[in-house]
Amino acid sequence: MSDEHFQQIRLLEAMIFAAAEPVPETGLAARLPDGTDVAGLLRELSGLYANRGVNLVHVDGKWAFRTAADLGQRLQIEQKVHR
């Protein structure tokens, strides 16, 4: 992997992570150099997160990091409410 490719993956990761809402691919492409294979980078990044605690997911044409589906139940916090 070239340094330029690595830096593009890092930038893509940071943009998605920092976004308050899921990000469309076009929004990501606008911040990367012209001619960048954004779809390929997203596939690669998604693969890197496939078996992690968070996954890169594509929802309604936009990209976001989400908690891995199998961990959701373990992250719930139950609190007793006193009346």
PyMOL CGO cylinders between C-alpha atoms (Angstrom):
from pymol import cmd
from pymol.cgo import CYLINDER

trace = [
    CYLINDER, 0.00, 0.00, 0.00, 1.45, 3.33, -1.03, 0.3, 1, 1, 1, 1, 1, 1,
    CYLINDER, 1.45, 3.33, -1.03, 1.70, 6.20, 1.41, 0.3, 1, 1, 1, 1, 1, 1,
    CYLINDER, 1.70, 6.20, 1.41, -0.80, 8.20, -0.67, 0.3, 1, 1, 1, 1, 1, 1,
    CYLINDER, -0.80, 8.20, -0.67, -3.32, 5.34, -0.57, 0.3, 1, 1, 1, 1, 1, 1,
    CYLINDER, -3.32, 5.34, -0.57, -2.83, 4.95, 3.17, 0.3, 1, 1, 1, 1, 1, 1,
    CYLINDER, -2.83, 4.95, 3.17, -3.38, 8.67, 3.71, 0.3, 1, 1, 1, 1, 1, 1,
    CYLINDER, -3.38, 8.67, 3.71, -6.56, 8.60, 1.60, 0.3, 1, 1, 1, 1, 1, 1,
    CYLINDER, -6.56, 8.60, 1.60, -7.93, 5.73, 3.73, 0.3, 1, 1, 1, 1, 1, 1,
    CYLINDER, -7.93, 5.73, 3.73, -7.05, 7.65, 6.91, 0.3, 1, 1, 1, 1, 1, 1,
    CYLINDER, -7.05, 7.65, 6.91, -8.73, 10.84, 5.66, 0.3, 1, 1, 1, 1, 1, 1,
    CYLINDER, -8.73, 10.84, 5.66, -11.84, 8.93, 4.60, 0.3, 1, 1, 1, 1, 1, 1,
    CYLINDER, -11.84, 8.93, 4.60, -11.99, 7.24, 8.00, 0.3, 1, 1, 1, 1, 1, 1,
    CYLINDER, -11.99, 7.24, 8.00, -11.59, 10.56, 9.82, 0.3, 1, 1, 1, 1, 1, 1,
    CYLINDER, -11.59, 10.56, 9.82, -14.27, 12.30, 7.76, 0.3, 1, 1, 1, 1, 1, 1,
    CYLINDER, -14.27, 12.30, 7.76, -16.83, 9.58, 8.45, 0.3, 1, 1, 1, 1, 1, 1,
    CYLINDER, -16.83, 9.58, 8.45, -15.90, 9.33, 12.12, 0.3, 1, 1, 1, 1, 1, 1,
    CYLINDER, -15.90, 9.33, 12.12, -16.11, 13.09, 12.69, 0.3, 1, 1, 1, 1, 1, 1,
    CYLINDER, -16.11, 13.09, 12.69, -19.43, 13.56, 10.89, 0.3, 1, 1, 1, 1, 1, 1,
    CYLINDER, -19.43, 13.56, 10.89, -22.53, 14.09, 13.03, 0.3, 1, 1, 1, 1, 1, 1,
    CYLINDER, -22.53, 14.09, 13.03, -24.70, 12.42, 10.37, 0.3, 1, 1, 1, 1, 1, 1,
    CYLINDER, -24.70, 12.42, 10.37, -24.10, 9.69, 7.79, 0.3, 1, 1, 1, 1, 1, 1,
    CYLINDER, -24.10, 9.69, 7.79, -22.12, 11.09, 4.85, 0.3, 1, 1, 1, 1, 1, 1,
    CYLINDER, -22.12, 11.09, 4.85, -22.95, 10.62, 1.15, 0.3, 1, 1, 1, 1, 1, 1,
    CYLINDER, -22.95, 10.62, 1.15, -20.19, 9.28, -1.06, 0.3, 1, 1, 1, 1, 1, 1,
    CYLINDER, -20.19, 9.28, -1.06, -20.26, 12.50, -3.10, 0.3, 1, 1, 1, 1, 1, 1,
    CYLINDER, -20.26, 12.50, -3.10, -19.51, 14.52, 0.04, 0.3, 1, 1, 1, 1, 1, 1,
    CYLINDER, -19.51, 14.52, 0.04, -16.53, 12.31, 0.78, 0.3, 1, 1, 1, 1, 1, 1,
    CYLINDER, -16.53, 12.31, 0.78, -15.29, 12.47, -2.82, 0.3, 1, 1, 1, 1, 1, 1,
    CYLINDER, -15.29, 12.47, -2.82, -15.36, 16.27, -2.75, 0.3, 1, 1, 1, 1, 1, 1,
    CYLINDER, -15.36, 16.27, -2.75, -12.60, 16.28, -0.09, 0.3, 1, 1, 1, 1, 1, 1,
    CYLINDER, -12.60, 16.28, -0.09, -10.36, 13.74, -1.82, 0.3, 1, 1, 1, 1, 1, 1,
    CYLINDER, -10.36, 13.74, -1.82, -8.14, 14.34, -4.86, 0.3, 1, 1, 1, 1, 1, 1,
    CYLINDER, -8.14, 14.34, -4.86, -9.83, 14.17, -8.28, 0.3, 1, 1, 1, 1, 1, 1,
    CYLINDER, -9.83, 14.17, -8.28, -9.78, 10.69, -9.72, 0.3, 1, 1, 1, 1, 1, 1,
    CYLINDER, -9.78, 10.69, -9.72, -9.73, 8.94, -6.33, 0.3, 1, 1, 1, 1, 1, 1,
    CYLINDER, -9.73, 8.94, -6.33, -11.55, 5.60, -6.36, 0.3, 1, 1, 1, 1, 1, 1,
    CYLINDER, -11.55, 5.60, -6.36, -13.81, 6.53, -3.44, 0.3, 1, 1, 1, 1, 1, 1,
    CYLINDER, -13.81, 6.53, -3.44, -16.04, 3.47, -3.88, 0.3, 1, 1, 1, 1, 1, 1,
    CYLINDER, -16.04, 3.47, -3.88, -12.99, 1.20, -3.77, 0.3, 1, 1, 1, 1, 1, 1,
    CYLINDER, -12.99, 1.20, -3.77, -11.60, 2.96, -0.70, 0.3, 1, 1, 1, 1, 1, 1,
    CYLINDER, -11.60, 2.96, -0.70, -14.97, 2.63, 1.06, 0.3, 1, 1, 1, 1, 1, 1,
    CYLINDER, -14.97, 2.63, 1.06, -15.08, -1.10, 0.28, 0.3, 1, 1, 1, 1, 1, 1,
    CYLINDER, -15.08, -1.10, 0.28, -11.56, -1.48, 1.62, 0.3, 1, 1, 1, 1, 1, 1,
    CYLINDER, -11.56, -1.48, 1.62, -12.30, 0.52, 4.77, 0.3, 1, 1, 1, 1, 1, 1,
    CYLINDER, -12.30, 0.52, 4.77, -15.52, -1.41, 5.31, 0.3, 1, 1, 1, 1, 1, 1,
    CYLINDER, -15.52, -1.41, 5.31, -13.53, -4.65, 5.10, 0.3, 1, 1, 1, 1, 1, 1,
    CYLINDER, -13.53, -4.65, 5.10, -11.04, -3.39, 7.67, 0.3, 1, 1, 1, 1, 1, 1,
    CYLINDER, -11.04, -3.39, 7.67, -13.89, -2.81, 10.12, 0.3, 1, 1, 1, 1, 1, 1,
    CYLINDER, -13.89, -2.81, 10.12, -15.91, -5.93, 9.28, 0.3, 1, 1, 1, 1, 1, 1,
    CYLINDER, -15.91, -5.93, 9.28, -15.04, -7.91, 12.42, 0.3, 1, 1, 1, 1, 1, 1,
    CYLINDER, -15.04, -7.91, 12.42, -14.51, -5.00, 14.80, 0.3, 1, 1, 1, 1, 1, 1,
    CYLINDER, -14.51, -5.00, 14.80, -16.66, -3.50, 17.54, 0.3, 1, 1, 1, 1, 1, 1,
    CYLINDER, -16.66, -3.50, 17.54, -17.81, -0.85, 15.10, 0.3, 1, 1, 1, 1, 1, 1,
    CYLINDER, -17.81, -0.85, 15.10, -18.61, -1.39, 11.45, 0.3, 1, 1, 1, 1, 1, 1,
    CYLINDER, -18.61, -1.39, 11.45, -18.63, 0.95, 8.48, 0.3, 1, 1, 1, 1, 1, 1,
    CYLINDER, -18.63, 0.95, 8.48, -22.13, 0.68, 7.05, 0.3, 1, 1, 1, 1, 1, 1,
    CYLINDER, -22.13, 0.68, 7.05, -23.88, 1.99, 3.95, 0.3, 1, 1, 1, 1, 1, 1,
    CYLINDER, -23.88, 1.99, 3.95, -27.40, 3.17, 4.77, 0.3, 1, 1, 1, 1, 1, 1,
    CYLINDER, -27.40, 3.17, 4.77, -29.72, 5.01, 2.40, 0.3, 1, 1, 1, 1, 1, 1,
    CYLINDER, -29.72, 5.01, 2.40, -26.82, 5.98, 0.13, 0.3, 1, 1, 1, 1, 1, 1,
    CYLINDER, -26.82, 5.98, 0.13, -24.71, 7.35, 2.99, 0.3, 1, 1, 1, 1, 1, 1,
    CYLINDER, -24.71, 7.35, 2.99, -21.81, 6.02, 5.08, 0.3, 1, 1, 1, 1, 1, 1,
    CYLINDER, -21.81, 6.02, 5.08, -21.48, 5.88, 8.87, 0.3, 1, 1, 1, 1, 1, 1,
    CYLINDER, -21.48, 5.88, 8.87, -19.79, 3.95, 11.64, 0.3, 1, 1, 1, 1, 1, 1,
    CYLINDER, -19.79, 3.95, 11.64, -22.20, 1.90, 13.75, 0.3, 1, 1, 1, 1, 1, 1,
    CYLINDER, -22.20, 1.90, 13.75, -21.83, -0.45, 16.68, 0.3, 1, 1, 1, 1, 1, 1,
    CYLINDER, -21.83, -0.45, 16.68, -21.51, -4.06, 15.52, 0.3, 1, 1, 1, 1, 1, 1,
    CYLINDER, -21.51, -4.06, 15.52, -24.98, -5.63, 15.54, 0.3, 1, 1, 1, 1, 1, 1,
    CYLINDER, -24.98, -5.63, 15.54, -23.95, -8.52, 17.78, 0.3, 1, 1, 1, 1, 1, 1,
    CYLINDER, -23.95, -8.52, 17.78, -22.75, -6.11, 20.50, 0.3, 1, 1, 1, 1, 1, 1,
    CYLINDER, -22.75, -6.11, 20.50, -25.77, -3.84, 20.75, 0.3, 1, 1, 1, 1, 1, 1,
    CYLINDER, -25.77, -3.84, 20.75, -27.47, -5.82, 23.53, 0.3, 1, 1, 1, 1, 1, 1,
    CYLINDER, -27.47, -5.82, 23.53, -24.31, -5.84, 25.62, 0.3, 1, 1, 1, 1, 1, 1,
    CYLINDER, -24.31, -5.84, 25.62, -24.08, -2.05, 25.50, 0.3, 1, 1, 1, 1, 1, 1,
    CYLINDER, -24.08, -2.05, 25.50, -27.53, -1.35, 26.88, 0.3, 1, 1, 1, 1, 1, 1,
    CYLINDER, -27.53, -1.35, 26.88, -27.60, 0.31, 30.26, 0.3, 1, 1, 1, 1, 1, 1,
    CYLINDER, -27.60, 0.31, 30.26, -30.51, -0.35, 32.54, 0.3, 1, 1, 1, 1, 1, 1,
    CYLINDER, -30.51, -0.35, 32.54, -31.23, 2.00, 35.39, 0.3, 1, 1, 1, 1, 1, 1,
    CYLINDER, -31.23, 2.00, 35.39, -33.71, 1.65, 38.20, 0.3, 1, 1, 1, 1, 1, 1,
    CYLINDER, -33.71, 1.65, 38.20, -36.19, 4.47, 38.40, 0.3, 1, 1, 1, 1, 1, 1,
    CYLINDER, -36.19, 4.47, 38.40, -37.32, 5.44, 41.89, 0.3, 1, 1, 1, 1, 1, 1,
    CYLINDER, -37.32, 5.44, 41.89, -40.89, 6.69, 42.22, 0.3, 1, 1, 1, 1, 1, 1,
]
cmd.load_cgo(trace, "trace")
